[in-house]
Amino acid sequence: MILDAKVFEKVSKALGDPYRLKIIEKIQKNGDFVPCTSILDLCGLSQSTVSHHIKQLVDANLLVAVKEGRNVKYILNKESFGNYIDFLNKFQQ
């Protein structure tokens, strides 16, 4: 899938926050699904603030959320990251 300018902007905004980058790094290092509680422990922020950051990442299609009962776990959407990188690479040509 090729990104259009509007989607590129949304992804860029989602990646423009240091806490969101921390969340992405944590999930990437884990290599698998990460429960929301682990993300809360990492950030040291309130639950509502972490939820806001995660929502931004999910809305930008950078994270995939899977609900297990009352809990949610997250994994990177590698395809979306690849599309984002492909969009950026157009400018190196």
N, C-alpha and C positions, 0 to 999 in steps of 0.2 A: 504494500500500500504506500502510495506517495502522499506526503503531507502537503497540505495547502498552507498558505501564509497564515491563515487564522488559527489553524491547529498548531502550527509551529510557534506562534505567539503564546498560545495557552500553555504549551509545554515549557517554553522558555520562562514564563512567569512562575510556573510551578517549581522549576529548578532554581529560581532566583532567591531562594531563602536558605540560609545555612542550616537550619534545623531540618528542613526537608532533605537537604543533601546528606545530613547525618543519618536520617531514616533510610534513605536509599542505600547508603554505604553499609549500614547494619544488615539490611536484608540481602544485599549482594554478597557480603562476606559469609553470611549464613548459608547461602546457596539453595535454600529451600524456603518453605513457608515459615513466617515469623509471626508468633501471636502478638496481638496488640499490647498485652501486658509487658512483653519484652521491649517493645518500642517505648512504652511509658517509662520504664526503668532507665533506658538509654538517655532520654532527653532531659529528664529532670524538670519537666513542665507539667502543668495541670492536665488532667485528662481531657478537658474540653479544648485546650489549645492543641494538644497532640491530635485529637480527632479532627480539628480544623485542618491541620497540616496534611494529615492522611487523606482527608476528603479532597483537598486540592490535587494531590498526587493521583488519586483514583479518577477524579474528573478529567485529568489530563491524560488518562489511560496509561500512566507509568507504573501503576500498581494494580494488581488483580486481588480482589478481596474474596475470600471464601468463608462462608459462615458455617460454624460447627456448633449447633445448639445456640447458646447465648454468647459464644465467643466468636471472634473473627480473626483470621490469620491472613497474611499478605505475602505476595511474591512479586518479583519484578516482572513487568511485561517486556521481555527482551525484544520482541518484535517492534514495539513502539520506540524503544531506545535505538534500535537499528534504523528505523525510518527517520528518526530525528538526526542521527549521524549522517545518513545518506543525504538529507536535505542540506546539512552544513557542508558536506563534501562538494556539493555543486559549486561552491564559491572558490574552491581551490583550482578549478580547471581554467 
